[in-house]
Amino acid sequence: MVPGAVGPLTVRQVSPGMAFFTDFVVAGAVRGADATSTPAEVTGLLGDAFVESRTGPGQLLRCYELVEAAWEREGDGWRGLYVTVQAHRVKPPLSVDDLSTALERIGFPLVEVAPDGVGCRRFVRADSRVGVLVDEESGQVLAMTAPAWFAPGPRGEPSPWSREAGRDRFRHLVGLGAPEREAWARRRQPDEADEAARWWWFLWVACRQLLPDEGERRFGHGRSVWEVLGLWLLGACEGAGVLDRTGVVCEIVRYGLLEPDAAVRACLDAIPVSRADVATRESTPYARENLGAVNASRAAKRLSLAAGQLLPRVGDPALRAEVEAWLELRTRLM
């Protein structure tokens, strides 16, 4: 086991062993090492007692007994993929009931999402983006991963449509103008809020599965019909509450729905706090009363990293300078 607490996190009324796991769920990091950390940064934070392997072309996996970190090659460096705590290696086993009770006690409860269908239950802490995988029969915690590959709400559910049905809806929408799209949505959108959120989310999933390559969807000047439709669907997902503003902008960047300068500007505009006021690991404990500031710092980190992916293609020097200033703060953000 990797001993010690994570950063400034203070956990009361739990055993030292349990504190390690609750710290990871709350912070999404081990001693400050998270999925955005470089291999060198992880060495500085966790030490050099690790086993390292190449898991595929351009992929790197590092193991510290319970803790694993993975990266993929990006240019001349490495881009972080995830950090996992392999809780199934603990003796005696860690019970999800005990973990949930400890997290409830300190004010950071888990939310259960749809089971995976192959014998595991799935839980998530949405703000830290930590997923917890649990054996369905024994209740033993198998692994905790940040960021989780599953999510609460519609994003953690199987699609209610067949793949072809989703494609048919999307292909129909591509051929409609803005007024026709709005009328189509008014006629078909479910009345109940949760069902409407699911409906919009799976329309967006169908859209992103069928988006052509960026170069193929640019027709003359301005945005293509594909980009306009994608932005419309993401706006609807935000309105339905299935994505927050940070999630929307990160999807815009991921799927290339705006030109680089416009996408970077959207990232910066969505950051909910100034650089002068942003919470850092040094200044702000991971405590329930600080959750608003912690999550604003997390949003700033995600958005600045998303913007950073586009820097080689950004023309505006002021935008470049602002993103670079945020990226200098990356290792201190929550």
C-alpha beads as a LAMMPS data file, in Angstrom:
LAMMPS data file: protein, C-alpha beads

334 atoms
333 bonds

1 atom types
1 bond types

-500.0 500.0 xlo xhi
-500.0 500.0 ylo yhi
-500.0 500.0 zlo zhi

Masses

1 110.0

Atoms # bond

1 1 1 0.000 0.000 0.000
2 1 1 1.153 3.552 -0.706
3 1 1 1.014 5.164 2.751
4 1 1 0.034 8.681 3.638
5 1 1 -2.738 11.126 2.813
6 1 1 -3.278 12.831 -0.527
7 1 1 -2.123 16.460 -0.483
8 1 1 -3.937 18.636 2.049
9 1 1 -6.921 16.298 2.419
10 1 1 -8.103 15.895 5.986
11 1 1 -10.221 12.816 6.725
12 1 1 -11.699 12.349 10.177
13 1 1 -13.213 9.350 11.913
14 1 1 -11.836 6.717 9.536
15 1 1 -9.001 4.284 9.968
16 1 1 -5.620 5.080 8.344
17 1 1 -6.141 2.253 5.841
18 1 1 -9.575 3.500 4.843
19 1 1 -8.271 7.080 4.627
20 1 1 -6.054 6.132 1.688
21 1 1 -9.076 4.991 -0.321
22 1 1 -11.391 7.822 0.684
23 1 1 -8.633 10.313 -0.133
24 1 1 -8.386 8.903 -3.642
25 1 1 -12.158 9.045 -4.211
26 1 1 -12.352 12.646 -3.000
27 1 1 -9.223 13.976 -4.715
28 1 1 -8.811 11.735 -7.753
29 1 1 -5.100 11.662 -6.992
30 1 1 -2.490 9.829 -4.924
31 1 1 -0.231 12.285 -3.091
32 1 1 -1.007 14.813 -5.798
33 1 1 -0.296 12.439 -8.710
34 1 1 -3.271 12.301 -11.047
35 1 1 -4.110 11.499 -14.658
36 1 1 -2.615 14.791 -15.850
37 1 1 0.793 14.143 -14.257
38 1 1 3.796 13.340 -16.429
39 1 1 5.975 10.296 -15.688
40 1 1 8.619 12.599 -14.198
41 1 1 6.037 14.299 -11.985
42 1 1 4.734 10.936 -10.767
43 1 1 8.278 9.888 -9.879
44 1 1 8.712 13.096 -7.901
45 1 1 5.469 12.523 -6.011
46 1 1 5.435 8.740 -5.517
47 1 1 9.103 7.791 -5.767
48 1 1 11.034 5.412 -7.981
49 1 1 9.945 2.042 -6.507
50 1 1 7.872 1.066 -9.520
51 1 1 7.699 -1.453 -12.349
52 1 1 7.249 0.032 -15.810
53 1 1 6.111 -1.651 -19.025
54 1 1 5.068 -0.767 -22.558
55 1 1 1.507 -2.044 -22.990
56 1 1 1.269 -1.327 -26.723
57 1 1 2.574 0.994 -29.415
58 1 1 3.052 4.370 -27.801
59 1 1 1.632 3.335 -24.419
60 1 1 3.294 3.234 -21.002
61 1 1 2.103 1.627 -17.750
62 1 1 3.711 2.150 -14.359
63 1 1 2.852 0.075 -11.265
64 1 1 3.413 1.064 -7.615
65 1 1 2.041 -1.984 -5.784
66 1 1 -1.604 -0.784 -5.446
67 1 1 -1.323 2.233 -7.738
68 1 1 -1.052 2.176 -11.528
69 1 1 -0.615 5.108 -13.905
70 1 1 -0.898 4.984 -17.686
71 1 1 0.148 7.307 -20.503
72 1 1 0.112 7.419 -24.280
73 1 1 2.709 9.000 -26.533
74 1 1 1.893 12.536 -27.646
75 1 1 4.539 14.178 -29.802
76 1 1 7.805 14.116 -27.886
77 1 1 6.119 13.579 -24.513
78 1 1 3.478 11.532 -22.748
79 1 1 -0.206 12.323 -22.208
80 1 1 -1.771 10.882 -19.061
81 1 1 -4.645 8.436 -19.466
82 1 1 -5.625 7.375 -15.954
83 1 1 -4.551 6.560 -12.414
84 1 1 -5.977 3.382 -10.890
85 1 1 -5.927 2.009 -7.354
86 1 1 -6.112 -1.792 -7.610
87 1 1 -8.119 -2.349 -4.433
88 1 1 -8.611 -6.080 -5.133
89 1 1 -4.989 -6.575 -4.011
90 1 1 -5.810 -5.490 -0.441
91 1 1 -6.056 -8.073 2.334
92 1 1 -8.571 -8.223 3.922
93 1 1 -10.842 -7.145 1.036
94 1 1 -12.251 -3.617 0.997
95 1 1 -16.047 -3.645 1.275
96 1 1 -18.021 -1.128 -0.772
97 1 1 -20.406 -0.747 2.167
98 1 1 -17.527 0.278 4.443
99 1 1 -16.137 2.627 1.789
100 1 1 -19.554 4.206 1.179
101 1 1 -20.153 4.668 4.894
102 1 1 -16.780 6.382 5.339
103 1 1 -17.421 8.694 2.388
104 1 1 -20.948 9.534 3.597
105 1 1 -19.492 10.414 7.010
106 1 1 -17.108 12.991 5.547
107 1 1 -19.681 14.409 3.133
108 1 1 -18.518 12.930 -0.190
109 1 1 -21.002 10.144 -1.024
110 1 1 -20.711 7.837 -4.017
111 1 1 -23.480 7.501 -6.611
112 1 1 -24.266 4.095 -8.092
113 1 1 -24.699 3.973 -11.859
114 1 1 -25.919 1.236 -14.190
115 1 1 -24.188 -2.148 -13.659
116 1 1 -21.749 -3.256 -16.315
117 1 1 -23.742 -6.385 -17.166
118 1 1 -20.861 -8.783 -16.502
119 1 1 -21.029 -9.142 -12.734
120 1 1 -19.848 -5.750 -11.467
121 1 1 -21.537 -2.768 -9.861
122 1 1 -20.270 0.717 -10.712
123 1 1 -20.109 3.796 -8.499
124 1 1 -18.862 7.272 -9.250
125 1 1 -17.892 10.481 -7.513
126 1 1 -18.695 12.919 -10.323
127 1 1 -16.729 15.982 -9.174
128 1 1 -13.437 14.098 -8.797
129 1 1 -14.325 11.900 -11.804
130 1 1 -13.444 8.744 -9.863
131 1 1 -15.127 5.478 -10.762
132 1 1 -15.343 2.540 -8.344
133 1 1 -15.803 -0.997 -9.666
134 1 1 -17.310 -3.534 -7.244
135 1 1 -17.852 -7.295 -7.441
136 1 1 -21.610 -7.804 -7.605
137 1 1 -21.672 -10.957 -5.473
138 1 1 -19.137 -10.219 -2.738
139 1 1 -19.392 -6.416 -2.544
140 1 1 -15.578 -6.233 -2.698
141 1 1 -14.102 -3.106 -4.240
142 1 1 -12.023 -4.229 -7.210
143 1 1 -10.575 -0.982 -8.532
144 1 1 -10.881 2.802 -8.431
145 1 1 -9.950 4.838 -11.484
146 1 1 -9.661 8.539 -12.298
147 1 1 -10.955 9.665 -14.654
148 1 1 -13.715 7.076 -14.730
149 1 1 -14.681 5.574 -18.056
150 1 1 -18.314 5.547 -16.920
151 1 1 -20.422 8.406 -15.600
152 1 1 -23.604 9.059 -13.608
153 1 1 -26.936 9.685 -15.294
154 1 1 -27.587 8.983 -18.978
155 1 1 -23.862 8.866 -19.746
156 1 1 -23.587 5.711 -17.624
157 1 1 -26.567 3.963 -19.204
158 1 1 -26.844 1.779 -22.288
159 1 1 -28.472 3.438 -25.264
160 1 1 -32.252 2.909 -25.481
161 1 1 -31.893 2.841 -29.279
162 1 1 -30.171 0.504 -31.639
163 1 1 -27.101 1.953 -33.330
164 1 1 -29.002 2.125 -36.634
165 1 1 -31.969 3.940 -35.036
166 1 1 -29.602 6.579 -33.625
167 1 1 -27.969 6.977 -37.013
168 1 1 -31.341 7.397 -38.706
169 1 1 -32.312 10.204 -36.328
170 1 1 -28.999 11.936 -36.865
171 1 1 -29.100 11.620 -40.654
172 1 1 -32.580 13.118 -40.634
173 1 1 -31.404 16.075 -38.540
174 1 1 -28.454 16.777 -40.866
175 1 1 -30.899 17.549 -43.647
176 1 1 -32.980 20.039 -41.639
177 1 1 -32.555 23.776 -41.256
178 1 1 -32.571 25.433 -37.825
179 1 1 -36.366 26.092 -37.599
180 1 1 -37.153 22.565 -38.790
181 1 1 -34.724 21.070 -36.251
182 1 1 -36.367 22.981 -33.398
183 1 1 -39.831 21.904 -34.524
184 1 1 -38.677 18.292 -34.873
185 1 1 -37.254 18.357 -31.332
186 1 1 -40.401 19.914 -29.847
187 1 1 -42.549 17.149 -31.326
188 1 1 -40.329 14.295 -30.130
189 1 1 -38.558 15.373 -26.947
190 1 1 -39.935 13.517 -23.893
191 1 1 -41.814 15.625 -21.352
192 1 1 -40.171 14.116 -18.274
193 1 1 -36.839 15.777 -17.443
194 1 1 -34.756 12.628 -16.925
195 1 1 -36.054 11.060 -20.121
196 1 1 -35.407 14.301 -22.028
197 1 1 -31.817 14.313 -20.754
198 1 1 -31.333 10.731 -21.953
199 1 1 -32.906 11.546 -25.324
200 1 1 -30.607 14.526 -25.964
201 1 1 -27.526 12.680 -24.763
202 1 1 -28.053 9.728 -27.091
203 1 1 -28.720 12.065 -30.010
204 1 1 -25.309 13.591 -29.335
205 1 1 -23.724 10.125 -29.063
206 1 1 -25.197 9.247 -32.468
207 1 1 -23.895 12.546 -33.847
208 1 1 -20.327 12.098 -32.660
209 1 1 -20.211 8.514 -33.934
210 1 1 -21.041 9.732 -37.430
211 1 1 -19.124 13.007 -37.585
212 1 1 -16.845 12.899 -40.616
213 1 1 -13.196 13.822 -40.281
214 1 1 -12.645 17.516 -39.730
215 1 1 -11.206 18.060 -43.197
216 1 1 -14.147 16.303 -44.839
217 1 1 -16.857 18.420 -43.223
218 1 1 -15.679 21.889 -44.183
219 1 1 -17.733 23.173 -47.082
220 1 1 -16.579 26.615 -48.162
221 1 1 -16.567 29.417 -45.594
222 1 1 -18.090 29.253 -42.133
223 1 1 -19.229 26.210 -40.205
224 1 1 -20.392 23.085 -41.949
225 1 1 -23.815 21.561 -41.314
226 1 1 -22.091 18.895 -39.207
227 1 1 -20.510 21.426 -36.886
228 1 1 -23.721 23.455 -36.573
229 1 1 -25.679 20.336 -35.684
230 1 1 -23.063 19.184 -33.172
231 1 1 -23.048 22.566 -31.417
232 1 1 -26.860 22.592 -31.336
233 1 1 -26.986 19.133 -29.751
234 1 1 -24.353 20.005 -27.161
235 1 1 -26.275 23.152 -26.243
236 1 1 -29.374 21.017 -25.766
237 1 1 -27.409 18.556 -23.608
238 1 1 -26.293 21.456 -21.419
239 1 1 -29.853 22.757 -21.178
240 1 1 -31.102 19.300 -20.196
241 1 1 -28.439 19.031 -17.483
242 1 1 -26.652 15.992 -18.893
243 1 1 -23.459 18.035 -19.436
244 1 1 -22.189 21.099 -17.607
245 1 1 -20.417 23.958 -19.366
246 1 1 -16.995 22.397 -18.822
247 1 1 -18.165 19.123 -20.337
248 1 1 -19.707 20.884 -23.337
249 1 1 -16.572 22.863 -24.139
250 1 1 -14.333 19.814 -23.738
251 1 1 -16.559 17.943 -26.216
252 1 1 -16.341 20.885 -28.632
253 1 1 -12.551 20.694 -28.491
254 1 1 -12.429 16.903 -28.711
255 1 1 -14.594 16.754 -31.823
256 1 1 -13.249 19.883 -33.525
257 1 1 -16.542 21.765 -33.722
258 1 1 -14.913 25.221 -33.633
259 1 1 -11.841 26.709 -35.234
260 1 1 -8.809 26.581 -32.881
261 1 1 -8.885 30.252 -31.833
262 1 1 -12.637 30.139 -31.221
263 1 1 -12.373 26.846 -29.322
264 1 1 -9.588 28.194 -27.093
265 1 1 -11.606 31.335 -26.447
266 1 1 -14.569 29.151 -25.455
267 1 1 -12.317 27.234 -23.032
268 1 1 -11.042 30.406 -21.395
269 1 1 -14.516 31.958 -21.216
270 1 1 -15.831 28.817 -19.485
271 1 1 -13.194 28.865 -16.710
272 1 1 -15.280 29.897 -13.684
273 1 1 -12.503 31.555 -11.671
274 1 1 -9.593 33.914 -12.266
275 1 1 -5.976 32.806 -12.049
276 1 1 -5.545 35.108 -9.056
277 1 1 -8.410 33.478 -7.159
278 1 1 -8.204 29.833 -8.217
279 1 1 -7.924 27.245 -5.443
280 1 1 -4.696 25.251 -5.355
281 1 1 -3.529 22.141 -3.535
282 1 1 -1.436 24.339 -1.242
283 1 1 -4.177 26.816 -0.389
284 1 1 -7.375 24.790 -0.128
285 1 1 -8.168 21.550 1.730
286 1 1 -10.407 18.973 0.062
287 1 1 -13.261 19.587 2.466
288 1 1 -17.019 19.702 1.976
289 1 1 -17.158 23.426 2.738
290 1 1 -14.583 24.109 0.019
291 1 1 -16.241 21.992 -2.667
292 1 1 -17.286 24.963 -4.802
293 1 1 -13.736 26.321 -4.950
294 1 1 -12.255 22.850 -5.470
295 1 1 -14.572 22.135 -8.389
296 1 1 -13.885 25.534 -9.964
297 1 1 -10.187 24.669 -9.825
298 1 1 -10.907 21.278 -11.392
299 1 1 -12.871 22.944 -14.184
300 1 1 -10.011 25.386 -14.779
301 1 1 -7.594 22.466 -15.050
302 1 1 -9.718 20.504 -17.533
303 1 1 -10.436 23.538 -19.686
304 1 1 -6.872 24.817 -19.778
305 1 1 -5.613 21.336 -20.701
306 1 1 -8.223 21.136 -23.473
307 1 1 -7.116 24.540 -24.749
308 1 1 -3.480 23.473 -24.506
309 1 1 -4.075 20.716 -27.066
310 1 1 -4.862 23.413 -29.636
311 1 1 -1.954 25.779 -28.943
312 1 1 0.104 24.776 -32.024
313 1 1 -2.819 25.890 -34.199
314 1 1 -3.777 29.107 -32.367
315 1 1 -2.978 32.370 -34.128
316 1 1 -3.925 34.974 -31.491
317 1 1 -0.853 35.697 -29.299
318 1 1 -3.011 36.932 -26.407
319 1 1 -4.946 33.653 -26.347
320 1 1 -1.718 31.670 -26.435
321 1 1 -0.261 33.674 -23.555
322 1 1 -3.351 33.191 -21.383
323 1 1 -3.468 29.444 -21.961
324 1 1 0.259 29.134 -21.238
325 1 1 -0.220 31.060 -17.979
326 1 1 -2.959 28.631 -16.931
327 1 1 -0.842 25.637 -17.890
328 1 1 1.941 26.864 -15.627
329 1 1 -0.535 26.388 -12.756
330 1 1 -1.521 22.852 -13.821
331 1 1 0.377 20.887 -11.175
332 1 1 -1.025 23.096 -8.395
333 1 1 -4.656 22.929 -9.460
334 1 1 -7.098 20.494 -7.878

Bonds

1 1 1 2
2 1 2 3
3 1 3 4
4 1 4 5
5 1 5 6
6 1 6 7
7 1 7 8
8 1 8 9
9 1 9 10
10 1 10 11
11 1 11 12
12 1 12 13
13 1 13 14
14 1 14 15
15 1 15 16
16 1 16 17
17 1 17 18
18 1 18 19
19 1 19 20
20 1 20 21
21 1 21 22
22 1 22 23
23 1 23 24
24 1 24 25
25 1 25 26
26 1 26 27
27 1 27 28
28 1 28 29
29 1 29 30
30 1 30 31
31 1 31 32
32 1 32 33
33 1 33 34
34 1 34 35
35 1 35 36
36 1 36 37
37 1 37 38
38 1 38 39
39 1 39 40
40 1 40 41
41 1 41 42
42 1 42 43
43 1 43 44
44 1 44 45
45 1 45 46
46 1 46 47
47 1 47 48
48 1 48 49
49 1 49 50
50 1 50 51
51 1 51 52
52 1 52 53
53 1 53 54
54 1 54 55
55 1 55 56
56 1 56 57
57 1 57 58
58 1 58 59
59 1 59 60
60 1 60 61
61 1 61 62
62 1 62 63
63 1 63 64
64 1 64 65
65 1 65 66
66 1 66 67
67 1 67 68
68 1 68 69
69 1 69 70
70 1 70 71
71 1 71 72
72 1 72 73
73 1 73 74
74 1 74 75
75 1 75 76
76 1 76 77
77 1 77 78
78 1 78 79
79 1 79 80
80 1 80 81
81 1 81 82
82 1 82 83
83 1 83 84
84 1 84 85
85 1 85 86
86 1 86 87
87 1 87 88
88 1 88 89
89 1 89 90
90 1 90 91
91 1 91 92
92 1 92 93
93 1 93 94
94 1 94 95
95 1 95 96
96 1 96 97
97 1 97 98
98 1 98 99
99 1 99 100
100 1 100 101
101 1 101 102
102 1 102 103
103 1 103 104
104 1 104 105
105 1 105 106
106 1 106 107
107 1 107 108
108 1 108 109
109 1 109 110
110 1 110 111
111 1 111 112
112 1 112 113
113 1 113 114
114 1 114 115
115 1 115 116
116 1 116 117
117 1 117 118
118 1 118 119
119 1 119 120
120 1 120 121
121 1 121 122
122 1 122 123
123 1 123 124
124 1 124 125
125 1 125 126
126 1 126 127
127 1 127 128
128 1 128 129
129 1 129 130
130 1 130 131
131 1 131 132
132 1 132 133
133 1 133 134
134 1 134 135
135 1 135 136
136 1 136 137
137 1 137 138
138 1 138 139
139 1 139 140
140 1 140 141
141 1 141 142
142 1 142 143
143 1 143 144
144 1 144 145
145 1 145 146
146 1 146 147
147 1 147 148
148 1 148 149
149 1 149 150
150 1 150 151
151 1 151 152
152 1 152 153
153 1 153 154
154 1 154 155
155 1 155 156
156 1 156 157
157 1 157 158
158 1 158 159
159 1 159 160
160 1 160 161
161 1 161 162
162 1 162 163
163 1 163 164
164 1 164 165
165 1 165 166
166 1 166 167
167 1 167 168
168 1 168 169
169 1 169 170
170 1 170 171
171 1 171 172
172 1 172 173
173 1 173 174
174 1 174 175
175 1 175 176
176 1 176 177
177 1 177 178
178 1 178 179
179 1 179 180
180 1 180 181
181 1 181 182
182 1 182 183
183 1 183 184
184 1 184 185
185 1 185 186
186 1 186 187
187 1 187 188
188 1 188 189
189 1 189 190
190 1 190 191
191 1 191 192
192 1 192 193
193 1 193 194
194 1 194 195
195 1 195 196
196 1 196 197
197 1 197 198
198 1 198 199
199 1 199 200
200 1 200 201
201 1 201 202
202 1 202 203
203 1 203 204
204 1 204 205
205 1 205 206
206 1 206 207
207 1 207 208
208 1 208 209
209 1 209 210
210 1 210 211
211 1 211 212
212 1 212 213
213 1 213 214
214 1 214 215
215 1 215 216
216 1 216 217
217 1 217 218
218 1 218 219
219 1 219 220
220 1 220 221
221 1 221 222
222 1 222 223
223 1 223 224
224 1 224 225
225 1 225 226
226 1 226 227
227 1 227 228
228 1 228 229
229 1 229 230
230 1 230 231
231 1 231 232
232 1 232 233
233 1 233 234
234 1 234 235
235 1 235 236
236 1 236 237
237 1 237 238
238 1 238 239
239 1 239 240
240 1 240 241
241 1 241 242
242 1 242 243
243 1 243 244
244 1 244 245
245 1 245 246
246 1 246 247
247 1 247 248
248 1 248 249
249 1 249 250
250 1 250 251
251 1 251 252
252 1 252 253
253 1 253 254
254 1 254 255
255 1 255 256
256 1 256 257
257 1 257 258
258 1 258 259
259 1 259 260
260 1 260 261
261 1 261 262
262 1 262 263
263 1 263 264
264 1 264 265
265 1 265 266
266 1 266 267
267 1 267 268
268 1 268 269
269 1 269 270
270 1 270 271
271 1 271 272
272 1 272 273
273 1 273 274
274 1 274 275
275 1 275 276
276 1 276 277
277 1 277 278
278 1 278 279
279 1 279 280
280 1 280 281
281 1 281 282
282 1 282 283
283 1 283 284
284 1 284 285
285 1 285 286
286 1 286 287
287 1 287 288
288 1 288 289
289 1 289 290
290 1 290 291
291 1 291 292
292 1 292 293
293 1 293 294
294 1 294 295
295 1 295 296
296 1 296 297
297 1 297 298
298 1 298 299
299 1 299 300
300 1 300 301
301 1 301 302
302 1 302 303
303 1 303 304
304 1 304 305
305 1 305 306
306 1 306 307
307 1 307 308
308 1 308 309
309 1 309 310
310 1 310 311
311 1 311 312
312 1 312 313
313 1 313 314
314 1 314 315
315 1 315 316
316 1 316 317
317 1 317 318
318 1 318 319
319 1 319 320
320 1 320 321
321 1 321 322
322 1 322 323
323 1 323 324
324 1 324 325
325 1 325 326
326 1 326 327
327 1 327 328
328 1 328 329
329 1 329 330
330 1 330 331
331 1 331 332
332 1 332 333
333 1 333 334
